Amino acid sequence: MSAIVSVQNLRKAYAGGFEALKSVNLDIEEGEILALLGPNGAGKTTLISTICGITVPTSGTVTVGGHDTQKAFRGARALIGLVPQEINLEPFETVMNTVRFSRGLFGKPRNDAYLEDILKQLSLYDKKDNKVMTLSGGMKRRVLIAKALSHEPRVLFLDEPTAGVDVELRKDMWEVVAKLKASGVTIILTTHYIEEAEAIADRVGVINKGEILLVQNKADLMSQMGRKQLKIELSAAVETIPDALADYELTRADDGFSLLYHYDTKGERTGITTLLADLQKAGLQMKDLQTQQSSLEDIFVGLVKETT
Ligand SMILES: Nc1ncnc2c1ncn2[C@@H]1O[C@H](COP(=O)(O)OP(=O)(O)OP(=O)(O)O)[C@@H](O)[C@H]1O
């Protein structure tokens, strides 16, 4: 796979000097779904709108399909579909006219068959002649997606696509995104919902205070999530971990009153049975045992906290 979007040393300082992006580097592979996770004000929208060439960066470059978004804006923008956070539709216009007009703005020849196909994919076809104002909030969100796809973009940016929508619609939207990916569209979405990133992303990026803290394959993150920790509370503190237990991944905690054992829940063996037997052999007395599972949420919260 090759990068369809390449972001290099991107900085954005707003008027007044606030640095919303601090030297961001990011390559987005063709055909992937990348979820950008981050708390409020992290810089997600700024990053997306700068990549799309709507916000002018203070320094750095962005290329989309090889076009520099500053020097070759039209070429880059033609490849991009952007679904904004806010619903910005013409209320008195019909759904079909909305998407037709949007396609026309990009200078694309009329192609109702293509637009109807998009509307079908988004379960909007039977509403095509309805005025936007008569649609529910969730349907309006779908119209935003249809509008963003009207000019056949190769990269689709979705800024908080499921903010404020109910669980059922959220799952429908995930299906829509999966279908778009299957049709070859590269997708970048921002979200607050960790479960959303878990459900649909190929890679997850965590952004906080204008910096990308991590971009990782979801499967790798999942294997981290599969790690569990066993806390062994001891009756008496240990100064060091006994040599007899050197083969185990153990760390001291609580001034030596506890030992922490990390293990992979997906491994065939956890090693706990032999560890407990070996603890006894080493003469250590257990007081209590507790297990704890690390989740993507823990990883996310931990990362964000570290930079706060
Ligand atoms: N036009 C602007 N002028 C000045 N500061 C701005 C402007 N737009 C955004 N900011 C600031 O830049 C920071 C990043 O904002 P941004 O909207 O990119 O965050 P976000 O991660 O998308 O947040 P949210 O999840 O709340 O949508 C915030 O502190 C915000 O106040």
The ligand as an SDF file (V2000), in Angstrom:
LIG
                    3D

 31 33  0  0  0  0  0  0  0  0999 V2000
  -10.5240   29.7270   14.3880 N   0  0  0  0  0  0  0  0  0  0  0  0
   -9.9080   29.5250   15.5290 C   0  0  0  0  0  0  0  0  0  0  0  0
   -9.2530   30.5270   16.1680 N   0  0  0  0  0  0  0  0  0  0  0  0
   -8.5900   30.3340   17.3200 C   0  0  0  0  0  0  0  0  0  0  0  0
   -8.5040   29.1310   17.9570 N   0  0  0  0  0  0  0  0  0  0  0  0
   -9.1360   28.0990   17.3700 C   0  0  0  0  0  0  0  0  0  0  0  0
   -9.8670   28.2280   16.1410 C   0  0  0  0  0  0  0  0  0  0  0  0
  -10.3680   27.0170   15.8170 N   0  0  0  0  0  0  0  0  0  0  0  0
   -9.9840   26.1680   16.7860 C   0  0  0  0  0  0  0  0  0  0  0  0
   -9.2370   26.8140   17.7180 N   0  0  0  0  0  0  0  0  0  0  0  0
   -8.6240   26.2060   18.9110 C   0  0  0  0  0  0  0  0  0  0  0  0
   -7.7470   25.1740   18.4940 O   0  0  0  0  0  0  0  0  0  0  0  0
   -7.8370   24.0560   19.3740 C   0  0  0  0  0  0  0  0  0  0  0  0
   -8.1820   22.8060   18.5840 C   0  0  0  0  0  0  0  0  0  0  0  0
   -9.5190   22.8990   18.1190 O   0  0  0  0  0  0  0  0  0  0  0  0
  -10.1810   21.7920   17.2040 P   0  0  0  0  0  0  0  0  0  0  0  0
  -11.5370   22.2530   16.8480 O   0  0  0  0  0  0  0  0  0  0  0  0
   -9.2340   21.4510   16.1080 O   0  0  0  0  0  0  0  0  0  0  0  0
  -10.2490   20.5690   18.2350 O   0  0  0  0  0  0  0  0  0  0  0  0
  -11.0180   19.1860   18.1470 P   0  0  0  0  0  0  0  0  0  0  0  0
  -10.0380   18.1470   18.5370 O   0  0  0  0  0  0  0  0  0  0  0  0
  -11.6620   19.0400   16.8160 O   0  0  0  0  0  0  0  0  0  0  0  0
  -12.0950   19.3680   19.2880 O   0  0  0  0  0  0  0  0  0  0  0  0
  -13.6120   18.8060   19.4290 P   0  0  0  0  0  0  0  0  0  0  0  0
  -13.4780   17.3510   19.7380 O   0  0  0  0  0  0  0  0  0  0  0  0
  -14.1190   19.5930   20.5770 O   0  0  0  0  0  0  0  0  0  0  0  0
  -14.3140   19.0770   18.1350 O   0  0  0  0  0  0  0  0  0  0  0  0
   -8.8760   24.4240   20.4310 C   0  0  0  0  0  0  0  0  0  0  0  0
   -8.2070   24.8810   21.5800 O   0  0  0  0  0  0  0  0  0  0  0  0
   -9.6730   25.5300   19.7890 C   0  0  0  0  0  0  0  0  0  0  0  0
  -10.1720   26.4240   20.7520 O   0  0  0  0  0  0  0  0  0  0  0  0
  1  2  1  0
  2  3  1  0
  2  7  2  0
  3  4  2  0
  4  5  1  0
  5  6  2  0
  6  7  1  0
  6 10  1  0
  7  8  1  0
  8  9  2  0
  9 10  1  0
 10 11  1  0
 11 12  1  0
 11 30  1  0
 12 13  1  0
 13 14  1  0
 13 28  1  0
 14 15  1  0
 15 16  1  0
 16 17  2  0
 16 18  1  0
 16 19  1  0
 19 20  1  0
 20 21  2  0
 20 22  1  0
 20 23  1  0
 23 24  1  0
 24 25  2  0
 24 26  1  0
 24 27  1  0
 28 29  1  0
 28 30  1  0
 30 31  1  0
M  END
$$$$
